[in-house]
Amino acid sequence: MRLLRAAPVELEDTLAGDPFAVRAPVLAMAALGPLITGYAAVAAVLAVVTSVAARATFSTTGVLAAAAPGWLAAHQVPLRIEGAELGVLPLLPTIAAAVLVARTASAAAERLDLRTPRTAGHLVALIAAGHAVFGLVLGLSTVGGPVTVNLVAAPAGPAVLAGLAATVGVARHAGLLDLAFDRIDPVTRAGLGAGAVAVAVLLAAGAVLFGLGLATGFTAAGGMFQRTAGGLGGNLGLLLLCAGYLPNGVVAGTSFVAGPGFSLGAISVAPLNFTGGPVPDLPLLAALPDRAAGWWTLLLAVPVGVGVLIGRLLREVSEVALVRLHAVGVALAVLVLSLAVLAALTGGALGGGRFDPVDLHPVRLALALLVWVGVVAAVVVSVSRPRWSDDDLYDEDELDPLDEEAMEDPDEEPVEEPGEDAAEPDEDAVEAEPAEEPDDEPEPEPVAGEEEPVKKDLADESD
């Protein structure tokens, strides 16, 4: 028994004596794991597409070299292909890379038992630095090739993306969420929550609109597949390309619902402004309409409805109208910043051709949200009255707020005062009381040789 009890103590002493030997493998896996996994995933996709292509030559060295620009593009680093800049990059690989980093950082924080923001910050800095160095190395490897990148953006893009994702991953373990909620007042917290709900609602509306466009243009998308792709490899590559740009289509649909819309070169698509034209043979672009429709103006009811939703969610945060407007400002800041950043990431240069650039108008989108959502939400919270106001806590006819009996301490036991009911005896209490004993003592039993007392009294009366 002593040996079994001593084993954990010896192990604990070993860990305490050489903590670096225990932490080093975890830190190395946290810093290098997402890099190796992400690069291997990009190389695997390229290998599959190349191996099934009709006229492609498969080479391990060539696939690994081609994976470098693909990894950088997944981290939103613009590419330059034979002098033409490609800034419209797919968002789905970016989301996958961020999720991979966040999960790795979360697992490392749990294994290392990181409980403070300071120790978690060291892990986040290590992961971001690893991505920056790896991005710079890959950027240098593309120098002189057909596909090149900016050597400043090559380390900066992966570092920023990895740092944000790692922060999200360690937030729960390191107490960052608790620290943030402790330092933020309840009104601001309510505004942050309402802003997150508004972002989700608008993105959902954009996804529904984009899905309807794809459903109505399904036949045109099939024709684009036949004209563009060649063989199994070409079809597979085009399908993967469309899958990578699906989130881009959702953001474009959201910008359309909000009002500003988007443009591809001279083509402009918005509820109040439409300029059509031929589009590239990319099946996702089959969701674009051929002509304007009168019902598009009804879509402006969506941001107005989001403004009403924010106002309804924040109408009870305070009785003071200015405080409620403060909460609306916080929610609006979350909404505007989130969608403006997504719009900026989705747009970019497209090779310098007639469809260049792809622009989702982030500035116009921010202004439209301020008008359609912000003004409506401010009006709603200004005219709304909290349901839990002091006037609704009591009714003057039922309860007088100055009544002394209503203001008594609820913990104090009530004292019963004698009244009309106190004089009346309780039947149960009467039945429970014992019967009173008679005043006369019981007569003793007669003893042999003595006369009974009753007979003696009769004799005295006869005399």
Residue, then its C-alpha position, 0 to 999 in steps of 0.5 A: m500500500r505504501l508503494l502505491r501511495a508513493a507513486p503519484v508523489e514520485l511522478e509529481d516530483t519528477l514533473a516539478g523537477d523538470p517541467f520543460a521536458v513535459r511542456a516542450p512536446v505539447l508546445a511543439m505540437a501546438a506550434l507545428g501541428p496546424l502547420i503540418t496538418g494544414y500543408a498536408a491537407v492542401a497537398a493532398v487535395l492537389a495530389v488527388v486533382t492532379s492524379v485524376a486529371a487527363r493531361a496532368t503529370f503527377s509529381t510529388t515534388g511538384v505537388l509539394a511546391a504547388a501546395a505553398p501558394g495554396w496554403l498561403a491563399a488559405h490564410q488570405v495572402p493575395l497571390r500574383i499569377e504571372g503578374a496578375e493579382l488574385g485577391v478574391l480568395p476562398l473563405l472555406p479553407t480560411i475557416a477550416a484553418a482557423v478551426l484547426v488552430a483553435r482546437t489545437a490551442s484549446a487542447a494544448a491549454e488543457r494539457l498544460d493547465l493554463r489558468t491565467p491570461r498571462t500563461a495563455g498569452h505565451l501559447v498564443a504568441l508561440i502559435a502566431a510566431g510559428h505561422a509567421v515564420f512558416g508563411l515567410v519561408l513559403g513566401l520566399s520559396t515562391v520567389g522567381g516562380p509563376v505564382t508569387v506573393n508579397l513578402v510582407a503579407a506572407p508572414a502577416g496574414p497567417a500570424v494574424l489569423a492564427g493569433l485570433a483563432a488561438t485566442v478563441g481556443v484558449a479563452r475558456h481555459a485561461g479565464l479570458l471569458d470570465l475576465a471579460f465578463d467581469r470587466i464589462d457592465p451588464v448593459t454592454r454585455a447585452g449589446l454584444g449579445a444582441g449584435a451577435v444575434a443580428v450578425a447571425v440573422l443577416l448571414a442566414a438571410g444572405a445564405v437563403l437568398f444565395g441558395l435560392g439563386l443557385a436553385t433557380g440557376f441550376t441548369a445554367a450551372g450545369g452548362m458551365f460545368q460542361r463548358t469549363a471542366g474537362g474529364l474527371g479531374g477537371n470536374l473534381g477541381l471545379l467542384l472543389l473550387c466552388a465549394g471553397y467559394l461558398p462562404n463568399g457567396v453567402v457574404a455577397g448575398t448578405s450585402f445584397v440583402a442589406g442594400p449595397g449589393f456587389s459588383l464584378g467589374a462593370i456588372s453591378v447587382a443591388p436591390l436598387n441598382f442593376t447592371g447586367g452582362p456576361v459572367p465567367d463560367l464559374p458555376l457559382l455565378a449561375a446564382l446571379p440574376d439576368r435582369a432586375a426584379g421589382w420584388w427586390t425592394l422588399l428585401l430591405a425589410v430584412p435589415v429593418g426587421v433586424g433593427v426591430l429585433i435589436g430594439r426588442l432585445l434591448r428594451e429592458v436593459s434599463e429604464v433610462a433611455l440613454v442607457r438603452l441607446h448605449a446598448v444599441g450602439v454596442a450592438l450596432a458596432v458589432l454588426v457593422l464591424s463584423l460584416a464590413v470585415l467579411a465584405a472586405l475579405t470577400g472582395g479583391a482583385l481578379g486578375g486585372g480583366r473585365f471582371d476586376p475588381v470584385d467589390l462588396h462595398p464594405v463602406r456602403l455596407a456599413l453606412a446602410l446598416l447604420v441607417w436601416v438597422g441603427v436608426v430603427a433600433a434606436v427608435v424602438v428602444s426610445v419609444s419602448r417601455p420596460r415591462w419591469s418598471d416601478d409603475d408595474l411592480y404594484d397597483e395603487d388600487e391593490l397595494d398602497p406603497l406607503d402602507e406600513e403593513a406592506m413595508e414590514d420586514p418579511d422575516e419578522e413573525p406576525v404577532e396575533e392580536p386578540g379579536e372577536d375570534a379569540a373569545e370563541p373557544d376552539e372546538d379541537a382544543v376543548e376536546a383535547e383538554p383533559a376532563e377536570e377531576p371532581d372535588d370529592e375524593p372517592e369513597p373508600e372501599p368498605v372494610a370487614g367489621e365496619e359499617e358503611p358510612v351511608k348507613k351510619d348517616l341514616a342512623d344519626e338522622s333517625d335519632 
